[in-house]
């Protein structure tokens, strides 16, 4: 009985000691690095979604994670309470591509690291990941940087097949990869990533697609984007 009382007192009296200055510094560093990560994702991400809109969530996720970890890290009672709360709350996010999930994990890692007051280790790991991202971008061949995301929308799906679209585009590009296909009896929408040698080949592909079906709508998006 005495042991049970001692354990209950331990849980009730354990109050985390949080330095306001350290908390403020960690908060600012977390927000700053999360903002930098968002800009890196907007610049080098290959996702077909709205990258800037998605990246705008990084700061909120990182800071929220950092605050939670700071509060519960030195309190067993709060940690147990957090586990119970998370078992009730169900998170549903529309993560469509593995790259998005990787950036979300890195954002959470920032919050965890600074929340645990591990500034140096977290910063080193973060900048190492950024170096890997930059290296993958700048070390690949120049032609590979001319990749474009483009979407083809047709309201006449019965008269336009996926095979005919691919056969029309392939002679004008180096590589072609289909990312998504949505189709029903009223319309067909196909999203691709293609590598073109130059603008002339891109224009030839566009003209060939309109020659295949003059009613189709084509949208091109530069994969690198602008910071």
C-alpha positions in Angstrom: 0.0 0.0 0.0 2.8 2.4 0.9 4.5 1.7 -2.5 1.2 2.5 -4.3 0.9 5.8 -2.4 4.5 6.6 -3.2 4.0 6.0 -6.9 0.8 8.1 -6.9 2.6 11.0 -5.2 5.4 10.7 -7.7 3.0 11.1 -10.5 1.1 14.0 -8.8 4.1 16.0 -7.7 6.3 15.6 -10.7 6.3 19.0 -12.4 8.5 19.6 -15.4 11.0 22.4 -15.0 11.0 24.4 -18.3 13.3 27.3 -18.8 11.4 30.1 -20.5 14.5 31.3 -22.4 15.5 27.8 -23.6 11.9 27.3 -24.6 11.8 30.5 -26.6 15.1 29.8 -28.3 14.0 26.3 -29.3 10.7 27.7 -30.5 12.3 30.2 -32.8 14.8 27.7 -34.1 12.1 25.2 -34.8 10.0 27.8 -36.7 13.0 29.0 -38.6 14.2 25.6 -39.8 10.7 24.5 -40.6 10.3 27.6 -42.7 13.5 26.8 -44.5 12.4 23.3 -45.1 9.2 24.6 -46.6 11.1 26.7 -49.1 13.4 23.8 -50.0 10.3 21.6 -50.6 8.7 24.3 -52.8 11.9 24.6 -54.8 13.1 21.1 -55.2 10.0 18.9 -54.5 8.7 16.8 -57.3 5.1 16.5 -56.1 2.1 17.2 -58.4 0.2 18.9 -55.6 0.3 22.6 -54.6 3.8 22.5 -53.0 3.6 26.0 -51.5 0.3 25.3 -49.9 1.5 22.0 -48.5 4.8 23.5 -47.3 2.9 26.2 -45.4 1.9 23.5 -42.8 5.5 22.6 -41.9 6.0 25.4 -39.4 2.7 24.7 -37.6 3.5 20.9 -37.4 7.1 21.4 -36.2 6.2 24.1 -33.6 3.2 22.1 -32.3 5.3 18.9 -32.0 8.1 20.9 -30.2 5.6 22.4 -27.7 4.1 19.0 -26.9 7.4 17.2 -26.4 8.7 20.1 -24.3 5.7 19.8 -22.0 5.6 16.0 -21.6 9.3 15.1 -21.8 10.0 15.3 -18.0 6.6 14.2 -16.7 5.6 10.5 -16.8 2.0 11.5 -15.9 1.7 13.9 -18.9 3.3 11.3 -21.2 0.7 8.8 -20.2 -2.0 11.3 -20.7 -0.6 12.1 -24.2 -0.7 8.5 -25.2 -4.4 8.3 -24.1 -5.2 11.5 -26.0 -3.6 10.3 -29.2 -5.5 7.0 -28.9 -8.7 9.0 -29.1 -7.8 11.5 -31.8 -7.6 10.1 -35.3 -5.4 11.9 -37.9 -6.4 11.6 -41.5 -4.2 13.4 -44.0 -4.3 13.2 -47.8 -0.7 12.1 -48.4 -0.6 11.1 -52.0 3.1 10.7 -52.6 6.0 9.2 -50.6 8.0 12.4 -50.9 5.3 14.3 -49.0 5.4 11.8 -46.2 9.2 12.1 -46.0 9.0 15.9 -45.6 6.3 15.5 -42.9 8.5 13.1 -41.0 11.4 15.5 -41.2 9.2 18.3 -40.0 8.1 16.2 -37.0 11.7 15.2 -36.4 12.5 19.0 -36.0 9.8 19.3 -33.4 11.0 16.2 -31.5 14.6 17.2 -31.5 14.2 20.8 -30.3 11.4 19.7 -27.9 13.9 17.3 -26.3 16.4 20.2 -26.2 18.8 18.4 -28.6 19.7 21.5 -30.7 23.1 20.5 -32.0 22.2 17.0 -33.0 18.9 18.1 -34.6 20.6 20.9 -36.5 23.4 18.7 -37.8 20.9 16.1 -38.9 18.6 18.6 -40.6 21.4 20.3 -42.6 22.8 16.9 -43.6 19.4 16.1 -45.1 19.3 19.4 -46.9 22.8 18.7 -48.3 21.5 15.4 -49.6 18.5 17.1 -51.3 20.7 19.8 -52.9 23.2 17.1 -54.0 20.5 15.0 -55.7 19.3 18.1 -57.5 22.7 19.6 -58.7 24.5 16.3 -59.4 22.0 14.9 -61.8 22.5 15.6 -65.5 21.4 19.0 -66.9 18.8 17.5 -69.2 17.0 15.9 -66.2 16.3 19.3 -64.9 14.0 20.0 -67.8 11.4 17.7 -66.4 7.8 19.0 -66.6 4.6 18.0 -65.0 1.7 18.1 -67.4 -1.9 17.2 -67.3 -4.2 16.2 -70.2 -7.9 16.6 -69.8 -10.4 15.3 -72.4 -14.2 15.4 -72.4 -14.3 12.7 -75.1 -12.7 9.7 -73.3 -14.3 7.2 -75.8 -12.5 8.8 -78.7 -9.1 9.2 -77.0 -7.2 6.2 -75.6 -4.3 6.2 -73.2 -2.2 4.3 -75.7 -2.7 6.9 -78.4 -1.6 9.7 -76.0 1.6 7.9 -75.0 2.4 7.1 -78.6 1.9 10.7 -79.5 4.1 12.1 -76.8 7.0 9.6 -76.8 8.7 10.6 -80.0 9.2 14.1 -78.7 10.6 13.4 -75.2 13.4 11.5 -73.6 11.4 9.9 -70.8 7.7 9.7 -69.9 6.2 8.6 -66.6 2.5 8.5 -65.9 1.7 9.7 -62.4 -2.1 9.6 -62.2 -5.1 8.6 -64.3 -8.7 9.5 -63.6 -11.4 8.3 -66.0 -15.1 7.9 -66.3 -17.7 8.1 -69.1 -17.7 11.9 -69.2 -14.0 12.8 -69.1 -10.4 11.5 -68.8 -7.6 13.2 -67.0 -4.0 11.9 -67.2 -1.0 13.4 -65.4 2.6 12.8 -66.6 6.1 13.7 -65.9 8.2 14.1 -69.0 11.8 15.1 -69.8 12.2 17.3 -72.9 15.5 18.2 -74.5 14.4 21.7 -75.4 11.4 24.0 -75.8 11.1 23.0 -79.5 10.4 19.4 -78.6 7.9 20.5 -76.0 6.0 22.6 -78.6 6.0 19.6 -81.0 4.5 17.4 -78.3 1.8 20.0 -77.6 0.9 20.4 -81.3 0.8 16.6 -81.8 -1.6 16.2 -78.8 -3.9 18.9 -80.2 -3.7 17.1 -83.6 -4.9 14.0 -81.9 -7.9 15.7 -80.4 -8.4 19.4 -80.8 -10.8 19.6 -77.8 -8.3 18.4 -75.2 -6.9 20.7 -72.5 -3.2 20.6 -71.7 -1.5 22.3 -68.7 2.2 22.3 -68.2 4.0 23.0 -64.8 7.7 23.5 -64.3 8.7 20.8 -61.8 11.4 23.0 -60.2 9.1 25.9 -59.4 10.2 29.3 -57.9 11.2 30.1 -54.3 
